[in-house]
Amino acid sequence: MRIKLATGVVGVVLLLAGCSSTSNDLTAGGQNVRFVEDKPGSECRLLGTATGEQSNWLSGQNGDEGGSMRGAANALRNNAAAMGGNVLYGVSSPSQTLLSSFVPTDSKMIGQVYHCPN
């Protein structure tokens, strides 16, 4: 009986540890994606729209110095790189809702992905 209980406790701890990551790591491709404020010129090709999300369920809304938004930005950059892009334009975060004041909801960023010549 004690072995089954110990095994169950260890399983739950490992599950929670795996779910409690506070940020997404940048991939090699994601490191090459940059944010821009001005719309890319005609030499750049629009590839589509990408989204990046960071779960805040276990870490809460008020994580370490904007870690949840940093994680969402890293996920956005990784997704843009996977699409073949190297520039993100018009990045925004959907507005907070009344529910997010009480329940830790995911941080989310959306942006247009472009491929521009170096």
Beta strands, then each sheet from edge to edge (+ up, - down):
strand 1: 34-36
strand 2: 45-54
strand 3: 87-92
strand 4: 107-115
sheet 1: 1+ 3+ 4- 2+
end
